[in-house]
Amino acid sequence: MGDLYELALSLDLTAAVTDDELAELRWHLGQGPLPGRLPIGSDQYAVTYPLGDPDDPACEWITDDPEPLFARRGPAWQVGGALVAELVRREPAGWALTVRHTVHPDQFYWVRTLLGWLGRHSAGPGPFVGYLRFGESTRIDPLLVEDGRIRMPADVVAHTPYWQGD
């Protein structure tokens, strides 16, 4: 697991977030169960693998269920500190989100899906909303909101070449 990245996010979300979207976001943060509907898009990429010979027409295929990105808690391996993810109501309207977690490049597709959604619903406070850092590096790639999108670091883009959202 020497290829973990540290992801830190701190931003506000608009009050226009729907109940279905909040349910999926809460699930990602470990604050709720897997909802019946995933409107943010966590179900758009699912790992599918064969039970047996994939060339056999009778071969059965299994599709993994999506997994929440930031539900784990406790010490952060390799990057130090603690894994945290919190979503709270901001009065009079909207939501405040803070995440500090580790992610593996295999999760970058889901990270991009979630960051794309967050960019469209960001209420600020400014263009800088966090960073992504390779666990063994001191260099960070800032996450910036530009024109309603969170600009993706090159490492994330390189690991998800077939991204449909770009």
N, C-alpha and C positions, 0 to 999 in steps of 0.2 A: 504494500500500500504506500510505497514511497512516492507516488505521483498524486498525492492529495493537494487540493487547492483550498485556501481560506477564502470564504466569501463573506463580506460584510455589507449589509444594507441598512439604511436608515432613511425613511421617507414617509410622507403623508400620502394618503389616498383620498380621492374625491368621494363625496357622498353618493355619487351615481353608481357605485358598485352594487350589483344585484345580490339578492339573498343566495342564489345559486352559486355565484362567484365567491361570495364570502364563505359559503360552506366548503368549497374546494380549497380556498386559501387556508381556512382553519385546519382542514385535514392535513395540508402540507406542513403546517406549523405544529402539528401534534395536539391541536386544540379541539378536535372533533373526529367523528368516524368518517370513513370513506363514503362520500355522498353517492346517490344513485346517478347523478349527472355531473359531468366534468366539463363545464363550459369554458374554462381557461385553456383546456387542450391537453391535459396530462395523459389522456387516453389516445392521443393521436399517434403515438409511437409506442408500440408494445413489442417486447421480445417474444418471438415465436420460434419454437424448436420442435423437431420431430420426436415421436416416441417410436423408434425403430428406423427402418430404412426409408429415407425420404424419397427414393426412386420408386418405392412400392405404392401403387395407386390406392391401396387400402391403408396406408400409413396414417395414423392419427397425429394431429398437431396440437400442441399445447401453447396457449398464449398466457404469459405472466400477467398478473394484475399489476396496474400501476402502483408505485410506492411513493409515499410522501417524502419530500426532499429534506425537510427540516424538523422532523418529529423527534429525532434522537436528542437526548440531554446527557449532561455529564462532562467529564474532561474531554477536551479536544486533543485527539492524538496527533502528533507531529507538529502542530502549530501552537500548542500550549493554550492556556485559558480554558474557558467553558463554552459549550455549545448552547446557544440561546436562540429563541425565536418567539417574538411576542407581537400580538396584534391587539390594540386597545382602541376604544372609541375616542375620538377627538371631538370635544364640544366646541361649537354648537353642531358641527356636522363633519363627517369624514372619519378617517381611521389613521392611526399612527402605527407604523410597522418598523420593527428592528429585528435583524437577523445577523447572527455570527455563527457560521457553520463551516464544515469541511465538505467538499464535493470532489468526486472522482471524475476524470474525463468521460467515463462511461455515462455519467449523469448530465453531461453538458446539453444534450438535446432537451431534457426537461428543464434545466436551468434557463436555457434560451427561451423556451415556451413561457415560463413564468416571468422572466424579465421583460419579455415583449409585452405581456399583459400588464405588468406593473407600470411600464413606461406609458402606456395608453391611459392609465388611471392615476398617474402621479399628480399630486397637488403641490409638489415642492419638498422642501423649502427652496431649493435652488437646483442648478444643473447637476451638482455632485450628489449622488445618492449612495455611494459606497465604493467598494473595490474588490478585485479578485487578485489573489497573490498565490503563486506556486509555493507550496509549503516549505521548500528548502531555499527560498529566495527572499531577499529584502526588497526587491522591486515590486511595486504594486501597479496594477492596471486600473485606473479610475473608471467607475461606472457613471456615465453622464447621461442625463436626459436631454435629448435634442429633438425638437419637433415631435414630441409625444412618444419618443422611442428611447430606450436605454441603449446607448452605443455599446456593442458587444466587443470585448477584447479579442485580439487576434487569436489567442489560444483557444477560445471557445469556438470561434468561427472555423478554425482549422480542424477541430475535432468533430464538427457537425457540417460536413460539406454539402449535404443534401437538404439543408434547411429550406423549408417551403415558405417561411415567413418573410424572407428577404426579397 
